Amino acid sequence: CPGGDLLRDGTSVLPTGRNIHALDPYRMPSEGAWARGQRAAEEILRQHQESNNGAFPETIAVTLWGLDTIKTRGEAIAIVLALVGARPVKEGTGRTVNFELVPLEELGRPRVDVLASLSGIFRDSFANVVDLLDDMFERASIAEES
């Protein structure tokens, strides 16, 4: 049974009587969280450009909170991915197996360095996501892009 919030995730969490607060950490970010995170990242970039003569930010700090991640099903993770210029790759079962770097030609802007600060609950509850983020940050840091 999928878990989550009835308002964010729709009727797939029903029937009632089951644990609607549970989630699968291997399915983060959810499709809804991915869409919301992309919009939030676009707005962050837009506001920064508006205030800085069109310049993109070089670095943005994002705090990944465990309880927020549970409630939003990974919205902050999606913000990090969108800022860096990456997207989740899911296998056939819906599990996220990789965060793929979007080619700069497709991204249409420079990658933003993200300083990710993790809460203890996030670190302990989402070790798989921490591993995927670590791998993505490493690949982004050594990517030969101009």
ChimeraX attribute file (.defattr): number of C-alpha atoms within 10 A of each C-alpha:
attribute: neighborCount
match mode: 1-to-1
recipient: residues
	/A:1	12
	/A:2	16
	/A:3	17
	/A:4	22
	/A:5	19
	/A:6	14
	/A:7	8
	/A:8	13
	/A:9	18
	/A:10	10
	/A:11	12
	/A:12	13
	/A:13	20
	/A:14	15
	/A:15	10
	/A:16	9
	/A:17	6
	/A:18	12
	/A:19	14
	/A:20	18
	/A:21	13
	/A:22	15
	/A:23	18
	/A:24	15
	/A:25	19
	/A:26	16
	/A:27	19
	/A:28	27
	/A:29	27
	/A:30	24
	/A:31	16
	/A:32	15
	/A:33	22
	/A:34	24
	/A:35	15
	/A:36	18
	/A:37	24
	/A:38	22
	/A:39	15
	/A:40	18
	/A:41	19
	/A:42	15
	/A:43	12
	/A:44	17
	/A:45	19
	/A:46	15
	/A:47	13
	/A:48	15
	/A:49	14
	/A:50	12
	/A:51	10
	/A:52	11
	/A:53	8
	/A:54	12
	/A:55	12
	/A:56	18
	/A:57	16
	/A:58	10
	/A:59	13
	/A:60	15
	/A:61	11
	/A:62	15
	/A:63	16
	/A:64	21
	/A:65	18
	/A:66	18
	/A:67	14
	/A:68	14
	/A:69	21
	/A:70	21
	/A:71	15
	/A:72	22
	/A:73	27
	/A:74	27
	/A:75	26
	/A:76	24
	/A:77	27
	/A:78	28
	/A:79	26
	/A:80	26
	/A:81	27
	/A:82	25
	/A:83	23
	/A:84	23
	/A:85	24
	/A:86	22
	/A:87	19
	/A:88	23
	/A:89	12
	/A:90	15
	/A:91	11
	/A:92	6
	/A:93	7
	/A:94	12
	/A:95	17
	/A:96	20
	/A:97	16
	/A:98	18
	/A:99	21
	/A:100	17
	/A:101	20
	/A:102	17
	/A:103	13
	/A:104	13
	/A:105	8
	/A:106	8
	/A:107	14
	/A:108	10
	/A:109	11
	/A:110	16
	/A:111	22
	/A:112	19
	/A:113	18
	/A:114	18
	/A:115	12
	/A:116	14
	/A:117	13
	/A:118	15
	/A:119	14
	/A:120	12
	/A:121	14
	/A:122	20
	/A:123	17
	/A:124	12
	/A:125	16
	/A:126	18
	/A:127	14
	/A:128	16
	/A:129	23
	/A:130	16
	/A:131	13
	/A:132	17
	/A:133	18
	/A:134	13
	/A:135	15
	/A:136	19
	/A:137	19
	/A:138	11
	/A:139	14
	/A:140	20
	/A:141	11
	/A:142	8
	/A:143	10
	/A:144	7
	/A:145	10
	/A:146	5
